[in-house]
């Protein structure tokens, strides 16, 4: 211990001999590229890696700017330097080639401007053109569910299964889009530009793009203090870093002085590393200390994640629903008087808006995760508009108080109608209604997987998350575990397992079963369908016979042997028996262990709406039922 203390004292004395600003980056107040007005923060030269947020590479012809992970050629720089220093014009050659060739890829907005870091800065493009990308051709007669008249817009329908509608120079948006459409925004030409033909969408697009970079509020505060901002190591918070600003004429001298300390710094780091290794070996209590620090970091993360969400809202204003204050939430719930239910996420209350429309208000627990579930809910449901997806009316975020406001579902969740149907307290919906509910849920999933501009995986399909309206129309809810991914992706990477035990697909446990994809939702859907048919949990240890513990295996034997009587309650007629058998076969196909064998949700719809005789009996699911002593349900 004495030796270690001596070494630490030696290191500290060595540090005291080094100028205190040796780790402080030396940054030029401005720098120039040929033919362009000088740049200042948040732009930085490629060699000054710690001096800004947006990288600029000066070339012999001018320069290139990098954001969103890509380089763009700078064609002009705003000469009104003091008025708008963050305004530049760029040229995107890839976009230009696609527009010249009238390529449909130019209309998809899949590559032009990847979203920048929302914690640090955002971008805006002016002018821009709003296109409405739809999955089918529209006409006024079939637009009873949306404030959108296709005759008011120009159309372009030469992109396979995509049809585009637009109106040049009109910046207004319909208050409600058809379910099959969503908005795509692309850089456009100024109205005075030559060669504009409003009947040709490609003549309206421009590869010379006006970009305005806007710093986040936290970064603006850092700039006012003469500092630069950056994200913390975990990427979930913003920190201000000290720098030493020098005029361009003094930059070289300062850098030479800085480099003169490098040798001493290396020696100090080497000595510090040796002491750290000795401390790690000697002080076995250090692992416990690190665990405590990790918990503290988690608490700070929960308290500060609001910054991430606020920047998300800024970059997705046209997607975000209405924002309510916490006082408004208290008023609409009558001070949280009528509780509808509780769960791991928090509590749901009944409420009413000013127009007397009923709502369900979900108050999220302060201890629930790091806010990812809240952002997921707003980001995913905010992008959807479908009869079988619950509508998110608004949200509240004040400090650590979080709430989500949904349309009210008077019949509650599906689970109250399917479990324990043989008890006097249950209410059986009837086989025809169960069949229609299964079809409605499948349609909602198909919309999430294929109908949205951004595909959405739910990862928590189960009876508790299916809500029923007055007419028992099902609506998928609770997108806290959802994951968004690009339209062309078929596989998705996962950092952690998601879902509820009993409904989680095998590939989420182990990649040996296959890749995580939209087929993972199909598995959960299949387990749910079998529970709807059986009127019980799929794993039930309280049954009379051991062979009935795992319902999918028990019912599979009856279907495989073509037994006329399935042994299910509430079946009276032959037609009800046919409906039940069809749902069983579809459910068994959906829970196949290999995702390659499972059908897509579109194929599931075809099977449910088709004839029973056209369905083949699937292979028996590979995973065996749990032992009778299991207590899982």
N, C-alpha and C positions, 0 to 999 in steps of 0.2 A: 504494500500500500504506500509506503514512504517513497519507494522508487517511482511509482506512478505519479504521485503528487509532484515529485521533483521534475519529471518529464513534462507534466502539465504546466508547471511554473515556467519551464524553459520555453515551451511553445508560446505561452502568453507574452513572455518578454520579447520573443521574436516578433510577434504580431505588433507589439507596441513600437517596434523600430520601423515598421512599414507605414507609409502614409495611409491614413484612414480611408482615403477615397480610391484605393487600388482596385477594389471590385466594382467601383462605380463606372459605368460606361461613359466614354467621352463622345458626345454626339454633336455634329455640326448643326447650327441653327437653321441652315438651308443648304441645298446643293442644286446643281444645274445639270440638265441634259442639253445637248446641242439643239438650238432652235426653239427651246421651250422655256417658259417662265420658271424661275427657281421654285423648288419644292420645299415645303416645311412639314413638320409633324401634322398628321399621322403618317405621312409618307416617309420612307427611309431608303437609303442607298443599299444595294445588296451586300456591301461589305460592313455596314453598320447594323448588325443583326439585332441589337438590343435597343434600337433608337426609335422604333415606331411600330405601326400595325400593318401598313400596306407597302409591299416591296416594289421598288422601282429599279429597273436595270437600264442604265444609260447606254445607248448604242451610238454609232457614228451618225446615224440618220435621225436620232431623237431618243426614243426610249420605249420600254415596255412596262406595263404595270401588272402585278400579279395579285389576284384575289380569288377566293373560292377554289384555290388549288390550280388555277390556270393563268397563262400569260396572255395579255391582250396588247396589241400595238397602240401606242398613244399617237393620235393624229393632230391633236390641238389641245392647248392648255389655256384656261381662262386668264386673260391678261389683267382683269380687275382683281389683283392679288388680295388686297385687304378686304374686299367685299365678299368674295366667295372662293377661298383658297382650296377648297376640297372638290372643285368642279373640274372634270376633265372630259375629253372626247376620246373614245377608243374605236378601234376597228377590229371586228371579229371575222377573220378570214373563213373559218369553218362555216359560220352562219351565212356569209356571203355566197359561198359555193352552193350551199343547199338552196338558198333563195333563187339563185340564177338557174338552177336545174329544176325549179318548181318541185322540190322534194317535200313529201309529206312530213319528213322528220323535222323540217324547219318549223312546223306548226305545233310541235308537241311540247316545246319548252322543257326539253329533257337535258339540255347540255349548256345552254347559253350562259346562265349566271347561277352557278351553285350558291346556295345560301351562305353568306359569310357568318362569322362567329356572332351570334346574337348578343353575347355579353359585351362585345367590344364596339362593333359598328354595324350599320346597315347601309343598304344602297337603294337609290331610287332612280328610275329611268324615265326620261321625258324627251319627246312624247312617247306614248306607248299605245298599242292597239289591244283591245279586249276581244278575244275570240271565245265563243261558246262552243265547246267541243261536246258533241252529242253522239250517242251510240246508235241512233236511228234517225231517219228523216222525219222532220216535224211538219205539222200543218195546224192551222188554227183549230180545227175540229177536235183534235185530241189533246188540247192544252187546257183542259178544264181545271187541272190541279196546279197551275203555275201562271204567274203574271209575266208571260213571255209570248209575244206574237211573232211567229217566224216570218210573216210577210213584211214586217218592219225592217228586216235585216237582209243583207246579201248572204248568199250561201255558197259553200264549196264542198262538194261531196265526192271527190275523187280519191279518197284516202281509205280504201278498203271499207272497214266497218266504222269509220269515223266521219262525221258530218260536222262542218264548221259553219257558224253564223256570226256575222260581224256587221258593224256600221261605222264607217270611217268618220272621225271627228266627233263622235258621240261618247262622252265620258260617263254617261249615266248607266246604272246597272238595274236590271229588273229586280223587283223586291223579292221575287220567288222564281227559281229556275225549275224546269222540268226535272223529274227524277233521273232522267238519262243524260243530263248535261252538267258540265262544270266549266269554270272560267280558266282560260289560259291568257296570260299577258305577255306580249312580245314588243320589242322596240320597233317604232314606226317612223315614217318620214314626216317632215313638217308639211302642212297644207300647201305651202308655196313651192315645194320641191317639184322639179320637172318630171314628166313621165308617169304621173300618178293616174291610175285607172281604177276607180272604185269597184269595178266588176272583176278585177284581177287581184286577189289577196296578196300575191307575191310582189306586185308592184308597190304595195303600201309598206312593205317591211324594209328596214334599213340595217345595214351592217356597220354604219358609222353611228355610234351610240353615245348619247349624252348621259354621263354617270355623275351622280352626286353622292359622296360618301358622308354619312352622318354618324358622329360619335355617339355612343351610349351616354346617359347622364353620368355614370360613374367615371367614364374616361374623360368627360368634359371637366369634371371636378379635379381629376389628376392633372390635366393640362393647365388648369388655372393655378395649380401649385407648382408648376414648372417640372412636373414629373411625367412619366409615361405609364400607360396602363397595360396590363396583361392578365391572362387567366392564371389561377393557381394551378398547382401540379395536377389536382384531380379534375380540373377543367370546369368546376361548378361555381366559381366565385371570381371576383375581379380584385386585383391588388395594384397599388400604385408603387412604382419603382423610381428611386432617385437616379438622376443622370446629371452629368456636367455638360451644360450647353456651351459651345465655343463658336466663335465666328469662323468662317471658312479659312481665313488667313492664319488663325492660330491653331487650326485643327492638327496640322502636321506636327507642330512642336509638342502639342499635348500628347499625341499618340506616341512620339518618340520617348517622352518621359514615362508614359505608361508602360511601354515595352521594356524599359530598363529595370523594372521591378519583377519581370517574369521569372528570372532565375531564382530570386529569393522566394517568390510565391510558390514555386514548385517544391523547393526544399521544405517550406512551412507545411504545405499540403502533405508531403511524404511523411513528415514527422507526426502530423496530426493523425494520418491514417494508421501509423504504427501504434500510437497510443489508443486509438479507437479499437483496434483489434485486440490489444491486451485487455482493455476494459470489458469487451464483449466476452472474453474467455473467463475473466476473473469474477465479474459481477453477474452472477446467474439471475439476479433479480431484474435485470434489464428487460427480458421478454415480458414480464408482468407490467413493467412501466410502459412498454410500447403498446400493450393491449389497452391500458387506460387512456393513452394518448389517442388511440384509434377511436375509442368511444367518444372522447371529447370532440374529435374532428367530426364524427357523425352528428353530434348535437349542433355544432356550428353549421353544418351543412343543411340541417333541417330548418334552422332559423333564417338562413340567408338565400334559400333557393328561389325566393320571390323574384330576385333580379333576373334569373333565367326565364321565368315565366313572363315577366313584363316585356322583355325583349322579344319573346316569341309573339306576344300580342302585337307589338309594333310592326313586326315583319309579316303578320298575317291578319291585318285589320279586316279585310274583306271576308275572312273565314270565321272570325271570332263572333260568338253570340253576344247578346246584350250583357252589360256589366251592371250589377246591383251593389249598393252599399250594404254593410252589415245591418244598419238600421232598417233598410228596406226589407231585408230578409226577416228580421224580427217582426216587422209589421205584417208581412204577408203570411207568417205562420202563427199570428196572434200570440207572440212570445213563446213559440214552440209548444203550443197547447196540445195538439193532436199528434201523437206518435204513431207512425205506421209500422215501424220495424227497426231492428238493430242488426249489426253485423260487425265484422272485423274492421270495416272502413269507418264506422261511426253510426249515426242514427238518421232515419228518414222521417220527416214530418209532413203532414198535410197542410197545404196553404192555399191562398187565393190571390190572384193579381188584382189590380185596380179595376179591371173589366169583369171581375167575378169569375174568370176562368180558373178552374182548380189546377193546382200544381203539386208536385212532390219535391220536397226540398231535402237534399242529402247534405248533412253537416259532416264533413270529413274530420276524423280524429286527428289531433295535433301530432300524435305519435305514429301516424301512418306513413311509413317510408320517408323519402326525401322530397316528396312532391311530384315524383315521376308519374304516379297514378293520376294526379289532378291534371297535369299537362296532357297526359295521354287521353283523358276523357274529353277535354276541350278540343284537342287537336284532331282526334278521330271523329267524334260525333259531330263536331262543327263542320266537317267536310261532307256529311251525309244528308240525304233527303230521300227517304223511302218509307213506304207504308208499314214495313215490318222492322223498322229501326226506330227506337224511342227518340223523340225530339228533345234536344237540349235547348231550353228557352233562354237560359242565362247562367251566370256564375257570379260568385263573390270572392274577392281576395283582399283581405285587409290584415296586414301583418301575418299572424299565424292562423287567422280565421279563414277557413275555406268552405265554400258551399257551392253546390250544383243544383240548378232548378230545372226540372223536367216536366213534361206534360204528365198529367195525373192519369193513372191507370186504375179504374174503379174495381176491377176484379183481381188486382194483386198479381202475384207470381203464379206460374204454372204448377209449381210443386204442391200447392195446397189442393189441387184437383186430381193429382195422379197417385199419391201415396195413400196406403190404407183405405182403398176404395170399398173394402168390404165392411168397414166400420160404419156405425150410424151417424158419425159426424162428418163423413165425406160426401162429396157431391160429384157423381160421375158425369162427365161431359157427353158421353155417348161416343161410339166408335167413329161415326161420320165426322163429328166435330174434332176429335183427336186427329183424324186423318188430315183435315183442313188446317189444323194448327201446325202439324208436321210440315205440310207444304209451305205454309207462310214463313216458318222459321228458315226453311231451305232457301226460299226466295230472298230473304234478308241476307243470308250468308252469301248467296251468289252475288248480290249487289256489292257486298263488302269486298269479295274476292275479285270481281271483274267489272262491276259497274262504276266504281269510284275512279276519279282521276288518279288518286294515290291508293294503291291496294292496301287493305287493312286485314290483319289477322287478329281475331278476337282473343283466343287462347283461354277463354273461360266460359264456354258454352255449357250450360247446365240448367235444369228446370228453375232454379232460384233466380236466374238472370233472364228469364223469359217472362215478360209482363203481358197482361191481357186487358184489352179495353172493354167498353160496354158490350160490344158484339163478339167478344172473345177472339178478336184479331190479335195474333201474337206480335210482340215487338221485342227485338233483342236490346238488352240494356247492359250497363256496367262494363265500360271499356277501359277500366283501370289497368288491365294487363295487356291491352292491345299493342300491336306493333305495326308501324306504317313502313311500307317499302315501295320501291319504284315499280312502275307498271310492268316492266319487262323481266323483273326478277322472278324466278321460279323457286329459288332456295333462299333461306334466310339464316343469318348467323344469330346465335343466342348466347348471352353472357350468363344467364341463369335460367333455371327451370321455372315455368309459369303454369298456373292452372290450379284446379282443385282435384285432390286425390280421388280416383274413381273415374275421372273423365280425361286424364292426361294421356296423350298418345305415347306409345313406347319410345319413339325417336327423341322425345324430350328427356327421357331417362338416360338413354344411351344412343350415340350416333351409329352403333353397330346395326340398329334396326333401319337406318336410312336418314335422309336429310329432313330437317324441319321445313315445312312448307304449308300451303293452304290445306293439304291433306290432314294436318294436325287438327284443324277445326272440324274436318269431316269425321275424325275418330270420336271427338267429344260429342258431336251431333248424334252419331250412331249409338253411343252409350245412353244418351238421353232418350232417343226414340224407343230403345228396348225397355227403359224404365216406364215410359208412357204406356207401353203395351202391358207390361207385367204388373203395373200398379204398385211397385215396390222398388227399393234400391237393388241394383244389380248384384251387390254383395250383401247377403242377409243371413246372419248366423242364427236367427231365431226361428227358422223354418223347421218343419217336422222331420224332413229327410235330408241326409247329408248331401245327396245328389242334387238338391235344389238350392244349395248355398249360393252357387254362382249362376245366376239366372240365364246368361247367354249360353252356357253349356247345356243347361237343362232344357231350354226351349229349342236349341239346335237339334237335339236328339229327336224331338217330336216332329220337327219340320223334315229332318233327314229321312225319317221313317214314314213320312206322308200320313201321319195320324190325322184323322178327321176332326177329332176333338182335341183342342190345344190345351185344355185344362185351365183356361183363363176365366176370370169372373166377368159377369155382365154381358157375355156373348149369348144372344138369343137366336138370331137369324143366320142363315147361310151367308148373307151379304156381310154381316158384321164379322163372321169368321174369315171371309176373304180379305176384308180390310186389315184385320189383325195379322193375318199371315203375310200380306204384302209388306206391312210395316216391319215385321220381324225379319224378313229376308233382306230388306233394305238396310236395317240396322246391323245385321250380321255382316253384310258387305262392307259397311262403313268402319267396323271395328277390326278389320283384318290387320294383323300385326305389321305386315310390310306396307308402307305407304304407296308402293308401286301398284299393289293389288287393289287398294281402295279406289272407289270411283271419285270423280270430281263432284262438287256439289251440283253442277249442272246436270250430270248424269243421274244423280240422286233424284232430282226433280222429275226427270223423264221416267224413272222407275216408279215413283210414287203416283204419277199421273197416268201411267200406262196400265196395261192389263196384267193381272196376276200370272196368267199362263205364259207370258213372255219372259218371266224372271227365272234365272237359273239359281239353284241353291249354291251358295258360296262355299269355299273350303272352311273347315272348322277353324276358328281362331286359335292361333298357336299357343298363346299364353294360357296356362291352366288356372283353374279356380283356386282360391286360397284355402288353406286348411280350415277345418271346422272350428278350431280354437281361436281363429282370428277374431279380433274385436273391431276391425275396421268396417266402416259403413260408408 
